[in-house]
Amino acid sequence: MSQSFPDVTDAGLAGLVTSAEHVALTESRAAHNYHPLPVVLSEGRGAWVTDVEGHRYLDCLAGYSALNFGHANPRLVERAVEQIQRLSLTSRAFYNDQLGPFAEALGRLTGKDMVLPMNSGAEAVETAIKVSRKWGYDVKGVHPDRAEIITMRGNFHGRTTTIVGFSDDDEASGGFAPFTPGFPRVAYGDAAAVADAIGEDTVAVLFEPIQGEGGVVVPPDGFLTDLRRICSERNVLMVADEIQSGLARTGETFACDHESVVPDVYVLGKALGGGLYPVSAVAADLDVLGVITPGTHGSTFGGNPLAAAIGHEVVAMLEEGTFQERSREIGLRLARGLRALEGEGLLAVRVRGAWAGIDIDPQLMTGRTMCERLVAHGVLAKDTHGSTVRFAPPLVATDADVDHLVDAVGAVLRAA
């Protein structure tokens, strides 16, 4: 059924001033696939953003870790502007002078032979699924049309119809069935359960080294090491979704580095585009990515010159190690501050680098309520499920910024 809305002229659009006006227009014209906090942002620099009415907020979501290097990072903006003035898109029907250097640099960072560039994180996960299945048929010798990829409960890998089919989130999956078969789920962090689930048709284990959407859930010590051993022994690909956890977010270049584990396949995104442009990639050795041949996979925008130029600069920044070190420093300060609040309404605090998840006493408030009240204290954050909130400040946040976040959380808890 069609629905009519009042016309808004260009002059009317230019005249929008208040948050309420912008919210009303967005709610009337944009599909309601998100439930935003009532803040209308118009500018961002570093770790801080400003709304249309001039109020400033510390951004503690950082675009779900896409903004690890902060808003409008000068180095990345300069590189993007330089490239966009030269060449932005060619499609992979032709070579361009940016993709090769980017692929080589990202291969060096991951320690892998090859890179398959895409755009969004979900595209990268779908790519990893296709690569794993084709490797299973072409290399491992799994019977046709029977490949299985083991996944973990509590996962979040994206929102395509295949991916939501192995999600535990009823909101994400409800109303979108039937789903793609071949994705058995086991308990997160249970290496024995993974081993038991592997059968003759298993081609890969897809997992997050830390579950971000789940609330920054860190697996038990030794899980990644055990998973690496099991995958090697059973000839199964270890596929690490480092879209949120990778690229210095957790204090190491990759979250797998915390146990000195190297997966067979890295799935990367978000911060790879520096918060300026969607850039994602799958990185693996030739014996895995070599199964992709012309026509078997593609993307109009994947590997375009602008994306490659930005991604290359991101890799160069990560190779310096300063962002990983800053992430560790933020994590120590964040952990110390938040854990001091555990007796004031926090049931649990999980911190790994500049990434934290808190579980609030549900009798006190929900995670959504916490985030709504933090707005009044100049902090933007995002709840996950129930009474859980995660924090991911940009890695350019100062010590004063981190203290501001902790003080704001404490103020909201004490006022409840």
Residue pairs with C-beta under 8 A, 6 or more apart in sequence:
5 28
5 29
8 25
13 25
16 22
16 25
16 52
17 52
18 52
18 53
19 38
19 39
19 40
19 51
19 52
19 53
22 40
22 52
23 38
23 40
37 371
37 372
37 375
37 380
38 375
39 51
39 55
39 57
39 375
39 380
40 51
40 52
41 49
41 50
41 51
41 52
41 57
42 50
42 51
42 52
43 49
43 50
44 50
44 59
44 67
44 71
44 72
45 70
45 71
45 72
46 70
46 71
46 72
46 394
46 396
46 397
47 58
47 59
47 62
47 70
47 71
47 393
47 394
47 396
47 397
47 398
47 401
48 56
48 57
48 58
48 59
48 71
48 401
49 56
49 57
49 59
49 71
49 380
50 56
50 57
51 57
55 378
56 378
57 375
57 378
57 379
57 380
58 378
58 379
58 380
58 393
58 397
58 401
58 404
58 405
59 67
59 71
59 380
59 393
59 394
60 379
60 380
60 381
60 391
60 392
60 393
60 405
61 380
61 381
61 382
61 391
61 392
62 68
62 275
62 392
62 393
62 394
63 270
63 275
64 212
64 244
64 270
64 382
64 392
65 212
65 243
65 244
65 245
65 247
65 249
65 270
65 271
65 355
65 392
66 270
66 271
66 273
66 275
67 271
67 275
67 394
68 247
68 248
68 249
68 270
68 271
68 275
68 323
68 394
68 395
69 76
69 271
69 274
69 275
69 314
69 317
69 323
69 394
69 395
69 396
70 275
70 394
70 395
70 396
71 275
71 394
73 274
73 275
73 396
75 313
75 317
76 274
76 275
76 276
76 310
76 313
76 314
76 317
77 276
79 309
79 310
79 313
80 274
80 276
80 277
80 306
80 309
80 310
82 309
83 98
83 305
83 306
83 309
83 310
84 306
86 305
87 96
87 97
87 98
87 305
87 306
88 304
88 305
88 306
89 301
89 304
89 305
89 306
90 96
90 304
90 305
91 300
91 301
91 304
92 298
92 299
92 302
92 303
96 303
96 304
96 305
96 308
97 305
98 305
98 306
98 308
98 309
98 312
99 117
99 303
99 305
99 308
101 308
101 312
102 115
102 117
102 303
102 308
102 309
102 311
102 312
102 315
103 114
103 115
103 117
103 308
105 312
105 315
105 316
105 319
106 115
106 268
106 281
106 283
106 311
106 312
106 315
107 113
107 114
107 115
107 283
108 315
108 319
109 253
109 315
109 318
109 319
110 254
110 266
110 268
110 283
111 262
112 266
112 283
112 284
112 285
113 284
113 285
113 286
113 289
114 283
114 284
114 285
114 286
114 289
114 290
115 281
115 282
115 283
115 289
116 127
116 131
116 281
116 282
116 283
116 289
116 292
116 297
116 302
117 279
117 280
117 281
117 299
117 302
117 303
117 307
117 308
117 311
118 124
118 127
118 269
118 280
118 281
118 282
118 299
118 302
119 278
119 279
119 280
119 299
119 301
119 302
119 307
120 158
120 269
120 278
120 280
121 157
121 158
121 243
121 244
121 267
121 269
121 270
121 280
122 157
122 158
122 159
122 160
122 163
123 280
123 299
123 302
124 243
124 267
124 268
124 269
124 280
124 281
124 282
125 157
125 158
125 160
125 163
125 206
125 241
125 243
125 267
126 158
126 160
126 162
126 163
127 267
127 282
127 297
128 204
128 206
128 239
128 241
128 265
128 267
128 282
129 149
129 162
129 206
130 296
130 297
131 265
131 282
131 284
131 288
131 289
131 291
131 292
131 297
132 147
132 149
132 203
132 204
132 206
132 237
132 239
132 265
133 147
133 149
133 203
134 291
134 292
134 296
135 203
135 204
135 237
135 288
135 291
136 142
136 147
136 201
136 203
136 204
137 144
137 147
138 291
139 287
139 288
139 291
140 203
140 235
142 200
142 201
142 203
143 201
146 182
146 201
147 182
147 201
147 202
147 203
148 182
148 183
148 184
148 199
148 201
148 202
148 203
149 182
149 183
149 202
149 203
149 204
149 205
149 206
149 239
150 183
150 184
150 185
150 186
150 194
150 197
150 198
150 202
150 204
150 205
150 206
150 236
151 157
151 166
151 183
151 184
151 185
151 186
151 205
151 206
151 207
152 185
152 186
152 187
152 188
152 189
152 206
152 207
152 208
152 211
153 168
153 185
153 186
153 187
153 188
154 168
154 188
154 211
154 214
154 217
155 166
155 167
155 168
155 185
155 188
155 206
155 207
155 208
155 211
155 214
156 167
156 169
156 208
156 211
156 212
156 213
156 214
157 163
157 166
157 167
157 206
157 208
157 241
157 243
158 164
159 172
161 176
161 179
161 180
162 179
162 180
164 172
164 173
164 176
164 179
165 173
165 176
165 177
165 179
165 180
165 183
166 179
166 183
166 185
167 173
168 185
169 385
173 179
184 197
186 193
186 194
186 196
186 197
187 193
188 207
188 211
188 214
188 217
188 219
189 219
189 220
189 223
190 223
191 222
191 223
191 226
191 227
191 230
194 205
194 227
194 230
195 230
195 234
198 205
198 230
198 234
198 236
202 234
202 236
203 236
203 237
204 236
204 237
204 238
204 239
204 264
204 265
205 227
205 230
205 231
205 236
205 237
205 238
205 239
206 239
206 241
207 227
207 239
207 240
207 241
208 214
208 240
208 241
208 242
208 244
208 245
209 219
209 224
209 240
209 241
209 242
209 245
209 250
209 254
209 255
209 256
209 258
210 216
210 217
210 218
210 219
210 244
210 245
210 250
210 255
210 352
210 355
211 217
212 244
212 245
212 355
212 390
213 244
213 384
214 384
214 385
215 350
215 357
215 359
215 384
215 385
215 388
215 389
215 390
216 350
216 351
216 352
216 355
216 356
216 357
216 390
217 350
217 357
218 350
218 352
221 259
222 259
223 259
224 256
224 258
224 259
224 261
225 259
225 260
225 261
227 238
227 261
228 238
228 261
228 262
228 263
230 236
231 237
231 238
231 264
232 238
237 264
237 265
237 288
238 263
238 264
238 265
239 263
239 264
239 265
239 267
240 254
240 255
240 256
240 263
240 265
240 266
240 267
241 267
242 254
242 255
242 256
242 266
242 267
242 268
243 267
243 268
243 269
243 270
243 280
244 270
244 392
245 254
245 255
245 355
246 253
246 254
246 255
246 266
246 268
246 271
247 253
247 254
247 268
247 270
247 271
247 272
247 314
247 318
248 271
248 318
248 323
248 324
248 326
248 327
248 353
248 395
249 255
249 271
249 327
249 353
249 354
249 355
249 392
249 395
250 258
250 327
250 331
250 352
250 353
250 354
250 355
251 258
251 324
251 327
251 328
251 331
251 352
251 353
251 354
252 258
252 324
252 353
253 318
253 324
254 266
255 352
256 262
256 263
258 352
264 284
264 285
264 288
265 282
265 283
265 284
265 288
266 281
266 282
266 283
266 284
267 280
267 282
268 280
268 281
268 282
268 283
269 278
269 279
269 280
269 281
270 280
271 314
272 279
272 280
272 281
272 311
272 314
273 279
273 280
273 307
273 310
273 311
273 314
274 310
274 313
274 314
276 310
277 306
277 307
277 310
278 301
278 307
279 307
279 310
279 311
279 314
281 311
282 289
301 307
317 323
318 324
323 395
326 354
326 395
326 396
327 353
327 354
327 395
328 353
329 399
330 353
330 354
330 393
330 395
330 397
330 402
331 351
331 352
331 353
331 354
331 355
331 356
333 399
333 402
333 403
334 351
334 354
334 356
334 391
334 402
334 405
334 406
335 349
335 351
335 356
337 402
337 403
337 405
337 406
338 346
338 349
338 351
338 356
338 358
338 406
338 409
339 349
340 406
341 349
341 406
341 409
341 410
341 413
342 348
342 349
344 410
344 413
344 414
345 360
345 361
345 364
345 413
345 416
346 358
346 359
346 360
346 361
346 413
347 359
347 360
347 361
348 358
348 359
349 356
349 357
349 358
349 359
350 356
350 357
350 358
351 357
354 392
354 393
354 395
354 397
355 390
355 391
355 392
356 390
356 391
356 392
357 384
357 388
357 389
357 390
357 391
358 388
358 389
358 390
358 391
358 409
359 387
359 388
360 366
360 367
360 370
360 387
360 388
360 389
360 413
361 387
362 386
362 387
364 387
364 413
364 416
365 373
365 387
365 416
366 383
366 386
366 387
367 383
367 384
367 385
367 386
367 387
367 388
367 389
368 383
370 381
370 383
370 387
370 389
370 409
370 412
371 380
371 381
371 382
371 383
371 389
373 412
373 415
374 380
374 381
374 408
374 409
374 412
377 407
377 408
377 411
377 412
378 404
378 408
379 404
379 405
379 408
379 409
381 389
381 390
381 391
382 389
382 390
383 389
383 390
384 390
391 405
393 401
393 402
393 405
